[in-house]
């Protein structure tokens, strides 16, 4: 797939510790946390997300330049 994808770090029972990755391929993602997996977000639309959160523009640029960008949810 040759488009930016969104992945969430998730456990077997749906728990999400807060990391989200944007990358062109799952092959470039960092190791997930213990007991977690990176799962693709099927309905991800980069255009819609950046319209809803302009701060993602820089994250997407980083993903394009570096192959992957990680965002950690702040509690």
N, C-alpha and C positions, 0 to 999 in steps of 0.2 A: 504494500500500500504506500503510495507516494503523497501522503498528506499528513498534516499534523494530527496526532491522536492524543487522547487524554486517558490516563491510567490512574486508578486509585489503589492505594495500598489497603488491603482488606484481609481479615481473618476468615476462617472457615465458618464462623457463625455470624458473619456480617459486621463484625467490629471494625471500625476504621480509626486508626490512630491520628489521622490528620494530614498525611502526606499525599500530594497529588503530583503526578508527573506529566509533562507534555513532551512528546517525542515522535519521530517519524517511524520508529520501530521499537518493539519491546526488547529487542536484542541489546539496545544501548542503555537500558534502565539499570540503576544501581541495584544492589542486592536489597530485597525487601527485609523488613524487620523480622525477628524470630517469630515463626508461626503465622506469617503473613505472606500474601502473594500480591503481585501487581495484576489488577484486573482492568481490561479495557472498558471505557464508557462508550457503549454502542451509539447513543444518540447525540454524541458530542458534535457541536457545530462551532468552529472557532469564531466565525463572524458574529453569531448571536452572543457568544460569551464575552467577547471583547466589547460589544455594544452595551452589555449589562454591567461590565466592570472594566473601565478604561485602564486600570492598573495591570491588566493581563497583557496589554500590548508589549510591555518590556519583557515579560516572561516569555511570550511567544517569540520575540526577537532573539532572546537568549537561547531558546530551544533550537531555532533555525541555525544560529551561529555555532553552537556547541554540540548539537545533536540531541540534547535533553535538558530540560529545566525542571527543577523540583520546587514545589511550593508547600510550605508547612502551615497548616491551620493554626492560628493564634487563639488560644483559649482566653 
